[in-house]
Structure formats: structure tokens, C-alpha cells
Amino acid sequence: MATRQKALIVSDQKILNDKPIVKGTRISVALILQNIASGMSKEDILRGYPTLTKAGLNAALDFATRQFQGEEVRVFSGRK
């Protein structure tokens, strides 16, 4: 995963109880997966969540894919 994409998925105890989210949003990777599983297209998801960017959506899907493939994925803290 490119460093730029990696930085788009963060985890912060103050936001959604430390779940991996798309940086700058309260949109979790799990929520994106639930939307895909329910039949929504990427375009539908982007329309439904105006704060979500295409890059953020792709980073979330890449993050989830790597988790299921058993690759080590690190979530970066959203704290500065």
C-alpha cells in the first residue's frame, strides 16, 4: 500500500472507540464493508457520504483486503 493511502486509515480512541476509520471522517472501514455487502456501488457510497473521498474509500477497501489476506497492517493514530 502506498504511504499516502496508508495515512488515510487511522485509529483514535476518541473516535468510534478506536475502530479503523478514514482520516478526517467518522466513517469506519467496517461501515464501508457493510455498504458494499448490502449491494451499494462505490459511487453510491461516495454520494451517500459526502465527506468520504475516492482515495479514502479505496484506502479502506485496501486496508480490509490486507487484513483478510493476513498481511500485517498498521493503523496510524489520528493524534498529532
DSSP file (Angstrom, degrees, kcal/mol; ACC not computed):
  #  RESIDUE AA STRUCTURE BP1 BP2  ACC     N-H-->O    O-->H-N    N-H-->O    O-->H-N    TCO  KAPPA ALPHA  PHI   PSI    X-CA   Y-CA   Z-CA
    1    1 A M              0   0    0      0, 0.0    58,-0.0     0, 0.0     2,-0.0   0.000 360.0 360.0 360.0 136.3    0.0    0.0    0.0
    2    2 A A     >  -     0   0    0      1,-0.1     4,-2.6     4,-0.0     3,-0.2  -0.334 360.0-118.2 -65.3 148.6    1.3    3.4   -0.8
    3    3 A T  H  > S+     0   0    0      1,-0.2     4,-2.1     2,-0.2     5,-0.1   0.875 114.8  57.1 -56.0 -38.2    2.3    5.6    2.1
    4    4 A R  H  4 S+     0   0    0      1,-0.2     4,-0.4     2,-0.2    -1,-0.2   0.922 109.8  43.3 -61.3 -44.4   -0.3    8.1    1.1
    5    5 A Q  H >4 S+     0   0    0     -3,-0.2     3,-1.5     1,-0.2     4,-0.5   0.903 109.8  57.6 -67.1 -40.1   -3.1    5.5    1.2
    6    6 A K  H >< S+     0   0    0     -4,-2.6     3,-1.3     1,-0.3    70,-0.4   0.891 102.4  54.6 -56.5 -41.3   -1.7    4.1    4.5
    7    7 A A  T 3< S+     0   0    0     -4,-2.1    -1,-0.3     1,-0.2    -2,-0.2   0.626  95.5  69.2 -70.5 -12.6   -2.0    7.5    6.1
    8    8 A L  T <  S+     0   0    0     -3,-1.5    15,-3.7    -4,-0.4     2,-0.6   0.665  89.6  67.6 -81.7 -15.6   -5.7    7.7    5.2
    9    9 A I  E <   +A   22   0A   0     -3,-1.3    67,-1.2    -4,-0.5     2,-0.3  -0.926  68.8 163.8-108.3 119.6   -6.7    4.9    7.6
   10   10 A V  E     -Ab  21  76A   0     11,-2.4    11,-3.0    -2,-0.6     2,-0.4  -0.797  28.0-146.1-129.8 169.1   -6.3    6.0   11.2
   11   11 A S  E     + b   0  77A   0     65,-2.0    67,-1.2    -2,-0.3     2,-0.4  -0.995  18.2 172.3-139.8 132.3   -7.4    4.8   14.6
   12   12 A D  B >   -D   15   0B   0      3,-0.5     3,-2.0     7,-0.5     6,-1.5  -0.984  32.8-139.7-144.6 127.1   -8.2    7.1   17.6
   13   13 A Q  T 3  S+     0   0    0     -2,-0.4     4,-0.4     1,-0.3     6,-0.1   0.763 105.4  57.0 -58.1 -24.8   -9.7    6.1   20.9
   14   14 A K  T 3  S+     0   0    0      1,-0.1     2,-0.5     3,-0.1    -1,-0.3   0.607 101.6  63.0 -83.2 -11.3  -11.8    9.3   20.9
   15   15 A I  B X  S-D   12   0B   0     -3,-2.0     3,-1.2     1,-0.1    -3,-0.5  -0.957 126.9 -25.8-121.4 117.3  -13.4    8.4   17.5
   16   16 A L  G >  S-     0   0    0     -2,-0.5     3,-1.5     1,-0.3    -1,-0.1   0.812 112.5 -68.7  51.0  37.2  -15.6    5.3   17.2
   17   17 A N  G 3  S-     0   0    0     -4,-0.4    -1,-0.3     1,-0.3    -4,-0.2   0.835  95.2 -53.1  57.1  38.2  -13.9    3.6   20.1
   18   18 A D  G <  S+     0   0    0     -6,-1.5    -1,-0.3    -3,-1.2    -5,-0.2   0.588  92.3 151.1  77.5  12.7  -10.5    3.1   18.2
   19   19 A K    <   -     0   0    0     -3,-1.5    -7,-0.5    -4,-0.4     2,-0.3  -0.450  59.4 -93.8 -69.7 149.1  -12.0    1.4   15.1
   20   20 A P        +     0   0    0      0, 0.0     9,-2.4     0, 0.0    10,-0.4  -0.492  58.0 173.9 -63.8 128.2  -10.1    2.0   11.9
   21   21 A I  E     -AC  10  28A   0    -11,-3.0   -11,-2.4     7,-0.3     2,-0.5  -0.853  40.5 -92.8-131.3 165.4  -11.6    5.0   10.1
   22   22 A V  E >   -A    9   0A   0      5,-2.5     3,-1.8    -2,-0.3     5,-0.4  -0.725  58.7-101.3 -78.8 125.9  -11.0    7.1    7.1
   23   23 A K  T 3  S+     0   0    0    -15,-3.7     3,-0.1    -2,-0.5    -1,-0.1  -0.150 105.1  20.1 -52.6 135.8   -8.9   10.1    8.3
   24   24 A G  T 3  S+     0   0    0      1,-0.3    -1,-0.3    28,-0.0     2,-0.2   0.492 117.0  74.0  83.7   4.1  -10.9   13.3    8.7
   25   25 A T  S <  S-     0   0    0     -3,-1.8    -1,-0.3     2,-0.1    -4,-0.0  -0.778  78.6-127.0-133.6 178.3  -14.2   11.4    8.9
   26   26 A R  S    S+     0   0    0     -2,-0.2     2,-0.7    -3,-0.1    -3,-0.1  -0.102  71.3 122.5-113.7  30.5  -16.2    9.2   11.3
   27   27 A I        -     0   0    0     -5,-0.4    -5,-2.5    24,-0.1    -2,-0.1  -0.845  51.8-150.0 -99.3 115.4  -16.6    6.6    8.6
   28   28 A S  B  >  -C   21   0A   0     -2,-0.7     4,-1.8    -7,-0.2    -7,-0.3  -0.446  23.0-122.2 -84.9 157.2  -15.2    3.3    9.7
   29   29 A V  H  > S+     0   0    0     -9,-2.4     4,-2.3     1,-0.2     5,-0.2   0.898 115.9  56.4 -58.8 -40.8  -13.7    0.6    7.4
   30   30 A A  H  > S+     0   0    0    -10,-0.4     4,-2.5     1,-0.2    -1,-0.2   0.880 103.6  52.5 -60.6 -40.0  -16.4   -1.7    8.7
   31   31 A L  H  > S+     0   0    0      2,-0.2     4,-2.3     1,-0.2    -1,-0.2   0.907 108.7  50.3 -63.8 -41.6  -19.2    0.7    7.6
   32   32 A I  H  X S+     0   0    0     -4,-1.8     4,-2.3     1,-0.2    -2,-0.2   0.924 111.1  48.8 -62.7 -43.4  -17.8    0.8    4.1
   33   33 A L  H  X S+     0   0    0     -4,-2.3     4,-2.8     1,-0.2    -2,-0.2   0.895 109.4  52.6 -63.1 -39.7  -17.7   -3.0    4.0
   34   34 A Q  H  X S+     0   0    0     -4,-2.5     4,-1.6     2,-0.2    -1,-0.2   0.902 109.3  49.7 -62.2 -40.2  -21.2   -3.2    5.2
   35   35 A N  H  <>S+     0   0    0     -4,-2.3     5,-2.2     2,-0.2     4,-0.2   0.913 111.8  47.3 -65.3 -42.3  -22.3   -0.9    2.5
   36   36 A I  H ><5S+     0   0    0     -4,-2.3     3,-1.7     1,-0.2    -2,-0.2   0.930 111.1  52.1 -62.3 -45.1  -20.5   -2.9   -0.2
   37   37 A A  H 3<5S+     0   0    0     -4,-2.8    -1,-0.2     1,-0.3    -2,-0.2   0.798 104.1  57.6 -62.6 -29.3  -22.0   -6.1    1.2
   38   38 A S  T 3<5S-     0   0    0     -4,-1.6    -1,-0.3    -5,-0.2    -2,-0.2   0.490 126.8 -98.5 -82.0  -1.3  -25.5   -4.6    1.0
   39   39 A G  T < 5S+     0   0    0     -3,-1.7    -3,-0.2     1,-0.3     2,-0.2   0.475  72.3 146.8 103.3   1.9  -25.0   -4.1   -2.7
   40   40 A M      < -     0   0    0     -5,-2.2    -1,-0.3    -6,-0.2     2,-0.1  -0.474  41.4-133.7 -72.4 142.3  -24.0   -0.4   -2.8
   41   41 A S     >  -     0   0    0     -2,-0.2     4,-2.3     1,-0.1     5,-0.2  -0.431  27.1-105.0 -84.4 167.8  -21.6    0.6   -5.5
   42   42 A K  H  > S+     0   0    0      1,-0.2     4,-2.6     2,-0.2     5,-0.2   0.904 124.3  52.8 -58.6 -40.3  -18.5    2.8   -4.8
   43   43 A E  H  > S+     0   0    0      1,-0.2     4,-2.1     2,-0.2    -1,-0.2   0.896 107.3  51.0 -63.8 -40.4  -20.4    5.6   -6.5
   44   44 A D  H  > S+     0   0    0      2,-0.2     4,-2.3     1,-0.2    -1,-0.2   0.920 111.1  48.9 -61.1 -44.4  -23.4    5.1   -4.2
   45   45 A I  H  X S+     0   0    0     -4,-2.3     4,-1.6     1,-0.2    -2,-0.2   0.923 110.5  49.7 -63.4 -44.7  -21.2    5.2   -1.2
   46   46 A L  H  < S+     0   0    0     -4,-2.6     6,-0.2     1,-0.2    -1,-0.2   0.876 112.7  47.7 -63.5 -37.0  -19.4    8.3   -2.2
   47   47 A R  H  < S+     0   0    0     -4,-2.1    -1,-0.2     1,-0.2    -2,-0.2   0.879 112.6  49.6 -69.0 -36.8  -22.8   10.0   -2.9
   48   48 A G  H  < S+     0   0    0     -4,-2.3    -2,-0.2     1,-0.3    -1,-0.2   0.731 116.7  40.6 -75.2 -23.0  -24.1    8.9    0.5
   49   49 A Y    ><  -     0   0    0     -4,-1.6     3,-2.3    -5,-0.2    -1,-0.3  -0.760  66.6-177.3-128.6  84.4  -21.1   10.1    2.4
   50   50 A P  T 3  S+     0   0    0      0, 0.0    -1,-0.1     0, 0.0    -2,-0.1   0.703  81.8  59.0 -60.1 -21.4  -20.0   13.5    1.1
   51   51 A T  T 3  S+     0   0    0      2,-0.1     2,-0.5     0, 0.0    -5,-0.1   0.602  88.6  91.5 -82.6  -9.3  -17.0   13.7    3.4
   52   52 A L    <   -     0   0    0     -3,-2.3     2,-0.2    -6,-0.2    -3,-0.1  -0.730  65.8-154.1 -88.5 129.1  -15.6   10.4    2.0
   53   53 A T     >  -     0   0    0     -2,-0.5     4,-2.5     1,-0.1     5,-0.2  -0.577  28.0-113.3 -95.8 163.4  -13.2   10.8   -0.9
   54   54 A K  H  > S+     0   0    0      1,-0.2     4,-2.6     2,-0.2     5,-0.2   0.898 120.6  52.0 -60.3 -40.4  -12.5    8.2   -3.6
   55   55 A A  H  > S+     0   0    0      2,-0.2     4,-2.3     1,-0.2    -1,-0.2   0.900 109.8  48.9 -63.6 -40.8   -9.0    7.9   -2.2
   56   56 A G  H  > S+     0   0    0      2,-0.2     4,-2.1     1,-0.2    -2,-0.2   0.899 111.3  49.3 -65.1 -41.6  -10.4    7.3    1.3
   57   57 A L  H  X S+     0   0    0     -4,-2.5     4,-2.1     2,-0.2    -2,-0.2   0.933 113.0  46.6 -63.1 -46.7  -12.8    4.7    0.0
   58   58 A N  H  X S+     0   0    0     -4,-2.6     4,-2.4     1,-0.2    -2,-0.2   0.881 110.8  52.7 -64.7 -37.9  -10.1    2.8   -1.9
   59   59 A A  H  X S+     0   0    0     -4,-2.3     4,-2.6     2,-0.2    -1,-0.2   0.900 108.8  50.5 -63.9 -40.1   -7.7    3.0    1.1
   60   60 A A  H  X S+     0   0    0     -4,-2.1     4,-2.4     2,-0.2    -2,-0.2   0.911 111.9  46.7 -64.2 -42.8  -10.4    1.5    3.3
   61   61 A L  H  X S+     0   0    0     -4,-2.1     4,-2.3     2,-0.2    -2,-0.2   0.889 113.1  49.0 -67.2 -38.6  -11.0   -1.4    0.9
   62   62 A D  H  X S+     0   0    0     -4,-2.4     4,-2.4     2,-0.2    -2,-0.2   0.915 110.6  51.3 -64.8 -43.0   -7.3   -2.0    0.5
   63   63 A F  H  X S+     0   0    0     -4,-2.6     4,-1.9     1,-0.2    -2,-0.2   0.936 111.9  46.4 -57.8 -48.7   -6.9   -2.0    4.3
   64   64 A A  H  X S+     0   0    0     -4,-2.4     4,-2.1     1,-0.2    -1,-0.2   0.901 111.0  52.3 -64.0 -41.5   -9.7   -4.5    4.7
   65   65 A T  H  X S+     0   0    0     -4,-2.3     4,-1.7     1,-0.2    -1,-0.2   0.923 109.3  49.1 -60.2 -45.5   -8.3   -6.7    1.9
   66   66 A R  H  <>S+     0   0    0     -4,-2.4     5,-1.9     1,-0.2     4,-0.5   0.854 107.8  55.3 -65.4 -34.5   -4.9   -6.8    3.6
   67   67 A Q  H ><5S+     0   0    0     -4,-1.9     3,-1.0     1,-0.2    -1,-0.2   0.934 110.6  44.8 -62.2 -45.1   -6.5   -7.7    6.9
   68   68 A F  H 3<5S+     0   0    0     -4,-2.1    -1,-0.2     1,-0.3    -2,-0.2   0.763 108.3  57.2 -73.0 -24.7   -8.2  -10.7    5.4
   69   69 A Q  T 3<5S-     0   0    0     -4,-1.7    -1,-0.3    -5,-0.2    -2,-0.2   0.542 114.7-116.8 -81.5  -6.3   -5.1  -11.8    3.5
   70   70 A G  T < 5 +     0   0    0     -3,-1.0    -3,-0.2    -4,-0.5     2,-0.2   0.610  64.0 146.8  82.3  12.1   -3.2  -12.0    6.8
   71   71 A E      < -     0   0    0     -5,-1.9     2,-0.5    -6,-0.2    -1,-0.3  -0.504  59.2-100.8 -77.2 150.9   -0.7   -9.2    5.9
   72   72 A E        -     0   0    0     -2,-0.2     2,-0.5    -3,-0.1    -1,-0.1  -0.594  44.8-176.9 -72.4 123.8    0.5   -7.0    8.7
   73   73 A V        -     0   0    0     -2,-0.5     2,-0.5    -6,-0.1   -10,-0.0  -0.990  10.4-155.7-125.5 126.9   -1.5   -3.8    8.6
   74   74 A R        -     0   0    0     -2,-0.5     2,-0.5     2,-0.0    -2,-0.0  -0.860   6.1-146.6-104.4 135.9   -0.7   -1.0   11.0
   75   75 A V        -     0   0    0     -2,-0.5     2,-0.3   -65,-0.0   -65,-0.2  -0.871  17.7-136.8 -99.8 130.4   -3.2    1.7   11.8
   76   76 A F  E     -b   10   0A   0    -67,-1.2   -65,-2.0    -2,-0.5     2,-0.1  -0.678  21.6-110.5 -90.0 138.9   -1.8    5.1   12.5
   77   77 A S  E     -b   11   0A   0     -2,-0.3   -65,-0.2   -67,-0.2    -1,-0.1  -0.403  14.6-141.0 -65.1 139.1   -3.1    7.1   15.4
   78   78 A G  S    S+     0   0    0    -67,-1.2     2,-0.2    -2,-0.1    -1,-0.1   0.547  73.4 103.6 -77.3  -6.7   -5.1   10.1   14.4
   79   79 A R              0   0    0    -68,-0.3    -2,-0.1     1,-0.1   -68,-0.1  -0.476 360.0 360.0 -78.6 147.6   -3.4   12.1   17.2
   80   80 A K              0   0    0     -2,-0.2    -1,-0.1     0, 0.0    -2,-0.0   0.408 360.0 360.0 -96.1 360.0   -0.6   14.5   16.4
